[in-house]
């Protein structure tokens, strides 16, 4: 069973840790709900913010507007890609439309992507450098348009 971050992280809103050095970054071969295809090769040279979320997760819903803001102000560097886990396409599309989310969202209907990326807490965000390698894993709700997140993203974008 997957948990929301607030139920597992006691004092901080989030827990930021380095991606395990011995763990390879999973290959990316995704198609988002907008029809765009994404691959490890096509993302090479771009920093990527991969956010695993679900509509039923309150901290996810709190975090999504800041991801939308990051998407709007970043000009695609970093690129924001959301991974919705275990929810029907129709529900996700309705939610995106009603909230104004327009960054790329990939459906993970069976939870296989979450499993590949080691996601057990929602929201979880993986920060990928321009070299295509995962650098950080952040569990919990973050203000992605704030100064702290900017300090994490700037070194990834500058590489």
Rosetta constraint file for C-alpha pairs under 8 A:
AtomPair CA 1 CA 120 HARMONIC 7.60 0.50
AtomPair CA 2 CA 120 HARMONIC 4.97 0.50
AtomPair CA 2 CA 121 HARMONIC 5.58 0.50
AtomPair CA 2 CA 122 HARMONIC 7.20 0.50
AtomPair CA 3 CA 7 HARMONIC 6.74 0.50
AtomPair CA 3 CA 8 HARMONIC 7.33 0.50
AtomPair CA 3 CA 120 HARMONIC 6.57 0.50
AtomPair CA 3 CA 121 HARMONIC 4.82 0.50
AtomPair CA 3 CA 122 HARMONIC 6.06 0.50
AtomPair CA 4 CA 8 HARMONIC 7.17 0.50
AtomPair CA 4 CA 57 HARMONIC 6.08 0.50
AtomPair CA 4 CA 58 HARMONIC 7.73 0.50
AtomPair CA 4 CA 59 HARMONIC 6.99 0.50
AtomPair CA 4 CA 121 HARMONIC 5.37 0.50
AtomPair CA 4 CA 122 HARMONIC 4.52 0.50
AtomPair CA 4 CA 123 HARMONIC 6.62 0.50
AtomPair CA 4 CA 140 HARMONIC 7.69 0.50
AtomPair CA 5 CA 9 HARMONIC 5.80 0.50
AtomPair CA 5 CA 13 HARMONIC 7.69 0.50
AtomPair CA 5 CA 14 HARMONIC 7.40 0.50
AtomPair CA 5 CA 59 HARMONIC 7.10 0.50
AtomPair CA 5 CA 121 HARMONIC 5.56 0.50
AtomPair CA 5 CA 122 HARMONIC 5.43 0.50
AtomPair CA 5 CA 123 HARMONIC 6.40 0.50
AtomPair CA 5 CA 139 HARMONIC 6.41 0.50
AtomPair CA 5 CA 140 HARMONIC 4.78 0.50
AtomPair CA 5 CA 141 HARMONIC 7.37 0.50
AtomPair CA 6 CA 10 HARMONIC 7.11 0.50
AtomPair CA 6 CA 13 HARMONIC 6.99 0.50
AtomPair CA 6 CA 59 HARMONIC 7.14 0.50
AtomPair CA 6 CA 140 HARMONIC 7.03 0.50
AtomPair CA 8 CA 121 HARMONIC 7.96 0.50
AtomPair CA 9 CA 13 HARMONIC 6.86 0.50
AtomPair CA 9 CA 14 HARMONIC 6.95 0.50
AtomPair CA 9 CA 15 HARMONIC 7.42 0.50
AtomPair CA 9 CA 140 HARMONIC 7.71 0.50
AtomPair CA 13 CA 140 HARMONIC 5.76 0.50
AtomPair CA 13 CA 141 HARMONIC 5.82 0.50
AtomPair CA 13 CA 142 HARMONIC 7.20 0.50
AtomPair CA 14 CA 138 HARMONIC 6.51 0.50
AtomPair CA 14 CA 139 HARMONIC 5.32 0.50
AtomPair CA 14 CA 140 HARMONIC 4.13 0.50
AtomPair CA 14 CA 141 HARMONIC 5.80 0.50
AtomPair CA 14 CA 142 HARMONIC 6.63 0.50
AtomPair CA 15 CA 138 HARMONIC 5.54 0.50
AtomPair CA 15 CA 139 HARMONIC 5.15 0.50
AtomPair CA 15 CA 140 HARMONIC 6.50 0.50
AtomPair CA 16 CA 136 HARMONIC 6.79 0.50
AtomPair CA 16 CA 137 HARMONIC 5.76 0.50
AtomPair CA 16 CA 138 HARMONIC 4.32 0.50
AtomPair CA 16 CA 139 HARMONIC 6.49 0.50
AtomPair CA 17 CA 136 HARMONIC 5.73 0.50
AtomPair CA 17 CA 137 HARMONIC 5.41 0.50
AtomPair CA 17 CA 138 HARMONIC 6.43 0.50
AtomPair CA 18 CA 135 HARMONIC 5.93 0.50
AtomPair CA 18 CA 136 HARMONIC 4.48 0.50
AtomPair CA 18 CA 137 HARMONIC 6.16 0.50
AtomPair CA 19 CA 23 HARMONIC 7.47 0.50
AtomPair CA 19 CA 134 HARMONIC 6.08 0.50
AtomPair CA 19 CA 135 HARMONIC 5.12 0.50
AtomPair CA 19 CA 136 HARMONIC 4.80 0.50
AtomPair CA 19 CA 137 HARMONIC 5.80 0.50
AtomPair CA 24 CA 133 HARMONIC 7.82 0.50
AtomPair CA 25 CA 117 HARMONIC 7.86 0.50
AtomPair CA 25 CA 132 HARMONIC 7.88 0.50
AtomPair CA 25 CA 133 HARMONIC 5.69 0.50
AtomPair CA 25 CA 134 HARMONIC 5.64 0.50
AtomPair CA 26 CA 116 HARMONIC 6.72 0.50
AtomPair CA 26 CA 117 HARMONIC 6.64 0.50
AtomPair CA 27 CA 39 HARMONIC 7.48 0.50
AtomPair CA 27 CA 40 HARMONIC 5.97 0.50
AtomPair CA 28 CA 38 HARMONIC 6.78 0.50
AtomPair CA 28 CA 39 HARMONIC 4.72 0.50
AtomPair CA 28 CA 40 HARMONIC 4.86 0.50
AtomPair CA 29 CA 37 HARMONIC 7.40 0.50
AtomPair CA 29 CA 38 HARMONIC 5.82 0.50
AtomPair CA 29 CA 39 HARMONIC 4.54 0.50
AtomPair CA 29 CA 40 HARMONIC 6.89 0.50
AtomPair CA 30 CA 37 HARMONIC 5.73 0.50
AtomPair CA 30 CA 38 HARMONIC 5.12 0.50
AtomPair CA 30 CA 39 HARMONIC 6.40 0.50
AtomPair CA 30 CA 106 HARMONIC 6.81 0.50
AtomPair CA 31 CA 35 HARMONIC 6.01 0.50
AtomPair CA 31 CA 36 HARMONIC 5.54 0.50
AtomPair CA 31 CA 37 HARMONIC 4.31 0.50
AtomPair CA 31 CA 38 HARMONIC 6.07 0.50
AtomPair CA 31 CA 106 HARMONIC 6.20 0.50
AtomPair CA 32 CA 36 HARMONIC 5.51 0.50
AtomPair CA 32 CA 37 HARMONIC 6.52 0.50
AtomPair CA 32 CA 38 HARMONIC 7.84 0.50
AtomPair CA 32 CA 104 HARMONIC 5.81 0.50
AtomPair CA 32 CA 105 HARMONIC 5.10 0.50
AtomPair CA 32 CA 106 HARMONIC 4.18 0.50
AtomPair CA 32 CA 107 HARMONIC 6.90 0.50
AtomPair CA 33 CA 89 HARMONIC 7.91 0.50
AtomPair CA 33 CA 93 HARMONIC 7.86 0.50
AtomPair CA 33 CA 104 HARMONIC 7.14 0.50
AtomPair CA 33 CA 105 HARMONIC 5.86 0.50
AtomPair CA 33 CA 106 HARMONIC 5.94 0.50
AtomPair CA 33 CA 107 HARMONIC 7.08 0.50
AtomPair CA 34 CA 104 HARMONIC 6.81 0.50
AtomPair CA 34 CA 105 HARMONIC 7.57 0.50
AtomPair CA 36 CA 104 HARMONIC 7.90 0.50
AtomPair CA 38 CA 42 HARMONIC 6.34 0.50
AtomPair CA 38 CA 43 HARMONIC 7.03 0.50
AtomPair CA 39 CA 43 HARMONIC 6.20 0.50
AtomPair CA 40 CA 44 HARMONIC 6.30 0.50
AtomPair CA 40 CA 132 HARMONIC 6.66 0.50
AtomPair CA 43 CA 47 HARMONIC 7.84 0.50
AtomPair CA 43 CA 48 HARMONIC 7.78 0.50
AtomPair CA 43 CA 130 HARMONIC 7.85 0.50
AtomPair CA 43 CA 132 HARMONIC 7.02 0.50
AtomPair CA 44 CA 130 HARMONIC 5.90 0.50
AtomPair CA 44 CA 131 HARMONIC 6.07 0.50
AtomPair CA 44 CA 132 HARMONIC 5.48 0.50
AtomPair CA 45 CA 129 HARMONIC 7.96 0.50
AtomPair CA 45 CA 130 HARMONIC 4.29 0.50
AtomPair CA 45 CA 131 HARMONIC 6.10 0.50
AtomPair CA 45 CA 132 HARMONIC 7.28 0.50
AtomPair CA 46 CA 77 HARMONIC 6.37 0.50
AtomPair CA 46 CA 78 HARMONIC 6.52 0.50
AtomPair CA 46 CA 79 HARMONIC 7.13 0.50
AtomPair CA 46 CA 129 HARMONIC 6.93 0.50
AtomPair CA 46 CA 130 HARMONIC 4.51 0.50
AtomPair CA 46 CA 131 HARMONIC 7.73 0.50
AtomPair CA 46 CA 132 HARMONIC 7.69 0.50
AtomPair CA 46 CA 157 HARMONIC 7.16 0.50
AtomPair CA 47 CA 77 HARMONIC 6.08 0.50
AtomPair CA 47 CA 78 HARMONIC 4.66 0.50
AtomPair CA 47 CA 79 HARMONIC 6.30 0.50
AtomPair CA 47 CA 127 HARMONIC 7.47 0.50
AtomPair CA 47 CA 128 HARMONIC 5.56 0.50
AtomPair CA 47 CA 129 HARMONIC 4.68 0.50
AtomPair CA 47 CA 130 HARMONIC 4.68 0.50
AtomPair CA 47 CA 132 HARMONIC 7.67 0.50
AtomPair CA 47 CA 156 HARMONIC 5.86 0.50
AtomPair CA 47 CA 157 HARMONIC 5.48 0.50
AtomPair CA 48 CA 77 HARMONIC 7.44 0.50
AtomPair CA 48 CA 78 HARMONIC 5.12 0.50
AtomPair CA 48 CA 79 HARMONIC 4.71 0.50
AtomPair CA 48 CA 80 HARMONIC 5.95 0.50
AtomPair CA 48 CA 81 HARMONIC 7.29 0.50
AtomPair CA 48 CA 127 HARMONIC 5.98 0.50
AtomPair CA 48 CA 128 HARMONIC 4.98 0.50
AtomPair CA 48 CA 129 HARMONIC 6.68 0.50
AtomPair CA 48 CA 130 HARMONIC 7.71 0.50
AtomPair CA 49 CA 78 HARMONIC 6.50 0.50
AtomPair CA 49 CA 79 HARMONIC 6.02 0.50
AtomPair CA 49 CA 80 HARMONIC 4.77 0.50
AtomPair CA 49 CA 81 HARMONIC 6.16 0.50
AtomPair CA 49 CA 125 HARMONIC 6.72 0.50
AtomPair CA 49 CA 126 HARMONIC 6.00 0.50
AtomPair CA 49 CA 127 HARMONIC 4.89 0.50
AtomPair CA 49 CA 128 HARMONIC 6.39 0.50
AtomPair CA 50 CA 80 HARMONIC 6.17 0.50
AtomPair CA 50 CA 81 HARMONIC 4.98 0.50
AtomPair CA 50 CA 82 HARMONIC 5.75 0.50
AtomPair CA 50 CA 83 HARMONIC 7.06 0.50
AtomPair CA 50 CA 125 HARMONIC 5.43 0.50
AtomPair CA 50 CA 126 HARMONIC 5.12 0.50
AtomPair CA 50 CA 127 HARMONIC 6.43 0.50
AtomPair CA 50 CA 128 HARMONIC 7.73 0.50
AtomPair CA 51 CA 80 HARMONIC 7.63 0.50
AtomPair CA 51 CA 81 HARMONIC 6.33 0.50
AtomPair CA 51 CA 82 HARMONIC 4.70 0.50
AtomPair CA 51 CA 83 HARMONIC 5.86 0.50
AtomPair CA 51 CA 123 HARMONIC 6.94 0.50
AtomPair CA 51 CA 124 HARMONIC 5.89 0.50
AtomPair CA 51 CA 125 HARMONIC 4.23 0.50
AtomPair CA 51 CA 126 HARMONIC 6.48 0.50
AtomPair CA 52 CA 82 HARMONIC 5.98 0.50
AtomPair CA 52 CA 83 HARMONIC 4.66 0.50
AtomPair CA 52 CA 84 HARMONIC 5.97 0.50
AtomPair CA 52 CA 85 HARMONIC 6.82 0.50
AtomPair CA 52 CA 114 HARMONIC 7.22 0.50
AtomPair CA 52 CA 119 HARMONIC 7.66 0.50
AtomPair CA 52 CA 122 HARMONIC 6.66 0.50
AtomPair CA 52 CA 123 HARMONIC 5.60 0.50
AtomPair CA 52 CA 124 HARMONIC 5.26 0.50
AtomPair CA 52 CA 125 HARMONIC 6.08 0.50
AtomPair CA 53 CA 57 HARMONIC 7.25 0.50
AtomPair CA 53 CA 60 HARMONIC 5.61 0.50
AtomPair CA 53 CA 82 HARMONIC 7.10 0.50
AtomPair CA 53 CA 83 HARMONIC 6.17 0.50
AtomPair CA 53 CA 84 HARMONIC 5.10 0.50
AtomPair CA 53 CA 85 HARMONIC 6.19 0.50
AtomPair CA 53 CA 122 HARMONIC 5.84 0.50
AtomPair CA 53 CA 123 HARMONIC 5.08 0.50
AtomPair CA 53 CA 124 HARMONIC 7.14 0.50
AtomPair CA 54 CA 60 HARMONIC 6.52 0.50
AtomPair CA 54 CA 61 HARMONIC 7.87 0.50
AtomPair CA 54 CA 84 HARMONIC 5.43 0.50
AtomPair CA 54 CA 85 HARMONIC 5.68 0.50
AtomPair CA 54 CA 86 HARMONIC 7.57 0.50
AtomPair CA 54 CA 87 HARMONIC 7.27 0.50
AtomPair CA 54 CA 122 HARMONIC 7.41 0.50
AtomPair CA 54 CA 123 HARMONIC 7.73 0.50
AtomPair CA 55 CA 60 HARMONIC 7.16 0.50
AtomPair CA 55 CA 61 HARMONIC 6.57 0.50
AtomPair CA 55 CA 87 HARMONIC 7.96 0.50
AtomPair CA 55 CA 92 HARMONIC 7.67 0.50
AtomPair CA 55 CA 95 HARMONIC 7.82 0.50
AtomPair CA 57 CA 61 HARMONIC 6.47 0.50
AtomPair CA 57 CA 122 HARMONIC 6.90 0.50
AtomPair CA 57 CA 123 HARMONIC 7.69 0.50
AtomPair CA 58 CA 62 HARMONIC 6.31 0.50
AtomPair CA 59 CA 63 HARMONIC 6.17 0.50
AtomPair CA 59 CA 122 HARMONIC 7.58 0.50
AtomPair CA 59 CA 123 HARMONIC 6.80 0.50
AtomPair CA 59 CA 140 HARMONIC 7.12 0.50
AtomPair CA 59 CA 141 HARMONIC 5.60 0.50
AtomPair CA 60 CA 64 HARMONIC 6.13 0.50
AtomPair CA 60 CA 122 HARMONIC 6.64 0.50
AtomPair CA 60 CA 123 HARMONIC 5.23 0.50
AtomPair CA 60 CA 140 HARMONIC 7.99 0.50
AtomPair CA 60 CA 141 HARMONIC 6.59 0.50
AtomPair CA 61 CA 65 HARMONIC 7.64 0.50
AtomPair CA 62 CA 141 HARMONIC 7.16 0.50
AtomPair CA 63 CA 67 HARMONIC 6.67 0.50
AtomPair CA 63 CA 141 HARMONIC 5.44 0.50
AtomPair CA 63 CA 142 HARMONIC 6.10 0.50
AtomPair CA 63 CA 143 HARMONIC 6.49 0.50
AtomPair CA 63 CA 144 HARMONIC 7.76 0.50
AtomPair CA 64 CA 68 HARMONIC 6.24 0.50
AtomPair CA 64 CA 101 HARMONIC 7.95 0.50
AtomPair CA 65 CA 69 HARMONIC 6.22 0.50
AtomPair CA 65 CA 101 HARMONIC 7.67 0.50
AtomPair CA 66 CA 70 HARMONIC 6.14 0.50
AtomPair CA 66 CA 142 HARMONIC 7.95 0.50
AtomPair CA 66 CA 143 HARMONIC 5.57 0.50
AtomPair CA 66 CA 144 HARMONIC 5.15 0.50
AtomPair CA 66 CA 145 HARMONIC 5.49 0.50
AtomPair CA 67 CA 71 HARMONIC 6.09 0.50
AtomPair CA 67 CA 80 HARMONIC 7.09 0.50
AtomPair CA 67 CA 143 HARMONIC 7.78 0.50
AtomPair CA 67 CA 144 HARMONIC 5.66 0.50
AtomPair CA 67 CA 145 HARMONIC 7.14 0.50
AtomPair CA 68 CA 72 HARMONIC 6.21 0.50
AtomPair CA 68 CA 101 HARMONIC 6.14 0.50
AtomPair CA 68 CA 102 HARMONIC 7.26 0.50
AtomPair CA 68 CA 103 HARMONIC 6.55 0.50
AtomPair CA 69 CA 73 HARMONIC 6.14 0.50
AtomPair CA 69 CA 144 HARMONIC 7.78 0.50
AtomPair CA 69 CA 145 HARMONIC 6.25 0.50
AtomPair CA 70 CA 74 HARMONIC 5.65 0.50
AtomPair CA 70 CA 80 HARMONIC 7.56 0.50
AtomPair CA 70 CA 144 HARMONIC 6.19 0.50
AtomPair CA 70 CA 145 HARMONIC 5.39 0.50
AtomPair CA 71 CA 75 HARMONIC 6.89 0.50
AtomPair CA 71 CA 76 HARMONIC 6.55 0.50
AtomPair CA 71 CA 78 HARMONIC 7.82 0.50
AtomPair CA 71 CA 79 HARMONIC 6.78 0.50
AtomPair CA 71 CA 80 HARMONIC 5.80 0.50
AtomPair CA 71 CA 103 HARMONIC 6.34 0.50
AtomPair CA 74 CA 78 HARMONIC 6.17 0.50
AtomPair CA 74 CA 79 HARMONIC 7.57 0.50
AtomPair CA 75 CA 79 HARMONIC 7.90 0.50
AtomPair CA 76 CA 80 HARMONIC 7.31 0.50
AtomPair CA 77 CA 157 HARMONIC 6.51 0.50
AtomPair CA 78 CA 153 HARMONIC 7.52 0.50
AtomPair CA 78 CA 157 HARMONIC 6.36 0.50
AtomPair CA 80 CA 103 HARMONIC 6.43 0.50
AtomPair CA 80 CA 104 HARMONIC 6.94 0.50
AtomPair CA 81 CA 103 HARMONIC 6.48 0.50
AtomPair CA 81 CA 104 HARMONIC 5.01 0.50
AtomPair CA 81 CA 105 HARMONIC 5.71 0.50
AtomPair CA 81 CA 106 HARMONIC 7.36 0.50
AtomPair CA 82 CA 103 HARMONIC 7.37 0.50
AtomPair CA 82 CA 104 HARMONIC 6.17 0.50
AtomPair CA 82 CA 105 HARMONIC 4.46 0.50
AtomPair CA 82 CA 106 HARMONIC 6.12 0.50
AtomPair CA 83 CA 105 HARMONIC 5.61 0.50
AtomPair CA 83 CA 106 HARMONIC 4.78 0.50
AtomPair CA 83 CA 107 HARMONIC 5.89 0.50
AtomPair CA 83 CA 108 HARMONIC 6.42 0.50
AtomPair CA 84 CA 92 HARMONIC 7.61 0.50
AtomPair CA 84 CA 105 HARMONIC 6.80 0.50
AtomPair CA 84 CA 106 HARMONIC 6.19 0.50
AtomPair CA 84 CA 107 HARMONIC 5.11 0.50
AtomPair CA 84 CA 108 HARMONIC 5.79 0.50
AtomPair CA 84 CA 109 HARMONIC 7.81 0.50
AtomPair CA 85 CA 107 HARMONIC 6.44 0.50
AtomPair CA 85 CA 108 HARMONIC 4.75 0.50
AtomPair CA 85 CA 109 HARMONIC 5.97 0.50
AtomPair CA 85 CA 110 HARMONIC 7.38 0.50
AtomPair CA 85 CA 111 HARMONIC 5.64 0.50
AtomPair CA 85 CA 114 HARMONIC 7.12 0.50
AtomPair CA 86 CA 107 HARMONIC 7.63 0.50
AtomPair CA 86 CA 108 HARMONIC 5.81 0.50
AtomPair CA 86 CA 109 HARMONIC 4.28 0.50
AtomPair CA 86 CA 110 HARMONIC 5.55 0.50
AtomPair CA 86 CA 111 HARMONIC 5.67 0.50
AtomPair CA 87 CA 91 HARMONIC 6.95 0.50
AtomPair CA 87 CA 92 HARMONIC 6.84 0.50
AtomPair CA 87 CA 107 HARMONIC 7.64 0.50
AtomPair CA 87 CA 108 HARMONIC 7.69 0.50
AtomPair CA 87 CA 109 HARMONIC 5.88 0.50
AtomPair CA 88 CA 92 HARMONIC 6.39 0.50
AtomPair CA 88 CA 109 HARMONIC 6.81 0.50
AtomPair CA 89 CA 93 HARMONIC 6.02 0.50
AtomPair CA 89 CA 107 HARMONIC 7.01 0.50
AtomPair CA 90 CA 94 HARMONIC 6.18 0.50
AtomPair CA 91 CA 95 HARMONIC 6.15 0.50
AtomPair CA 92 CA 96 HARMONIC 6.10 0.50
AtomPair CA 93 CA 97 HARMONIC 6.13 0.50
AtomPair CA 94 CA 98 HARMONIC 6.07 0.50
AtomPair CA 95 CA 99 HARMONIC 6.12 0.50
AtomPair CA 96 CA 100 HARMONIC 5.76 0.50
AtomPair CA 96 CA 101 HARMONIC 4.81 0.50
AtomPair CA 96 CA 102 HARMONIC 6.99 0.50
AtomPair CA 97 CA 101 HARMONIC 6.54 0.50
AtomPair CA 108 CA 112 HARMONIC 6.54 0.50
AtomPair CA 108 CA 113 HARMONIC 6.08 0.50
AtomPair CA 108 CA 114 HARMONIC 7.46 0.50
AtomPair CA 111 CA 115 HARMONIC 6.29 0.50
AtomPair CA 112 CA 116 HARMONIC 6.16 0.50
AtomPair CA 113 CA 117 HARMONIC 6.16 0.50
AtomPair CA 114 CA 118 HARMONIC 6.06 0.50
AtomPair CA 114 CA 119 HARMONIC 4.90 0.50
AtomPair CA 114 CA 120 HARMONIC 7.40 0.50
AtomPair CA 115 CA 119 HARMONIC 5.91 0.50
AtomPair CA 115 CA 120 HARMONIC 7.68 0.50
AtomPair CA 119 CA 124 HARMONIC 6.55 0.50
AtomPair CA 121 CA 139 HARMONIC 6.53 0.50
AtomPair CA 121 CA 140 HARMONIC 7.64 0.50
AtomPair CA 122 CA 139 HARMONIC 6.83 0.50
AtomPair CA 122 CA 140 HARMONIC 6.49 0.50
AtomPair CA 123 CA 139 HARMONIC 5.99 0.50
AtomPair CA 123 CA 140 HARMONIC 5.22 0.50
AtomPair CA 123 CA 141 HARMONIC 6.43 0.50
AtomPair CA 124 CA 137 HARMONIC 6.96 0.50
AtomPair CA 124 CA 138 HARMONIC 5.55 0.50
AtomPair CA 124 CA 139 HARMONIC 4.37 0.50
AtomPair CA 124 CA 140 HARMONIC 6.04 0.50
AtomPair CA 125 CA 137 HARMONIC 5.76 0.50
AtomPair CA 125 CA 138 HARMONIC 5.04 0.50
AtomPair CA 125 CA 139 HARMONIC 6.43 0.50
AtomPair CA 126 CA 134 HARMONIC 6.55 0.50
AtomPair CA 126 CA 135 HARMONIC 7.43 0.50
AtomPair CA 126 CA 136 HARMONIC 5.70 0.50
AtomPair CA 126 CA 137 HARMONIC 4.60 0.50
AtomPair CA 126 CA 138 HARMONIC 6.33 0.50
AtomPair CA 127 CA 134 HARMONIC 5.77 0.50
AtomPair CA 127 CA 135 HARMONIC 5.68 0.50
AtomPair CA 127 CA 136 HARMONIC 5.13 0.50
AtomPair CA 127 CA 137 HARMONIC 6.48 0.50
AtomPair CA 127 CA 153 HARMONIC 7.81 0.50
AtomPair CA 128 CA 132 HARMONIC 6.00 0.50
AtomPair CA 128 CA 133 HARMONIC 5.41 0.50
AtomPair CA 128 CA 134 HARMONIC 4.17 0.50
AtomPair CA 128 CA 135 HARMONIC 5.56 0.50
AtomPair CA 128 CA 136 HARMONIC 7.28 0.50
AtomPair CA 128 CA 156 HARMONIC 7.38 0.50
AtomPair CA 129 CA 133 HARMONIC 5.64 0.50
AtomPair CA 129 CA 134 HARMONIC 6.33 0.50
AtomPair CA 129 CA 135 HARMONIC 6.42 0.50
AtomPair CA 129 CA 156 HARMONIC 4.91 0.50
AtomPair CA 129 CA 157 HARMONIC 7.11 0.50
AtomPair CA 129 CA 159 HARMONIC 7.56 0.50
AtomPair CA 130 CA 156 HARMONIC 6.53 0.50
AtomPair CA 130 CA 157 HARMONIC 6.87 0.50
AtomPair CA 130 CA 159 HARMONIC 6.44 0.50
AtomPair CA 142 CA 149 HARMONIC 7.52 0.50
AtomPair CA 143 CA 149 HARMONIC 6.87 0.50
AtomPair CA 144 CA 149 HARMONIC 5.31 0.50
AtomPair CA 144 CA 150 HARMONIC 7.27 0.50
AtomPair CA 145 CA 149 HARMONIC 6.77 0.50
AtomPair CA 145 CA 150 HARMONIC 7.00 0.50
AtomPair CA 146 CA 150 HARMONIC 6.21 0.50
AtomPair CA 147 CA 151 HARMONIC 6.22 0.50
AtomPair CA 148 CA 152 HARMONIC 6.70 0.50
AtomPair CA 149 CA 153 HARMONIC 6.18 0.50
AtomPair CA 150 CA 154 HARMONIC 5.85 0.50
AtomPair CA 151 CA 155 HARMONIC 7.39 0.50
AtomPair CA 152 CA 156 HARMONIC 7.42 0.50
AtomPair CA 153 CA 157 HARMONIC 6.24 0.50
AtomPair CA 154 CA 158 HARMONIC 6.02 0.50
AtomPair CA 155 CA 159 HARMONIC 6.38 0.50
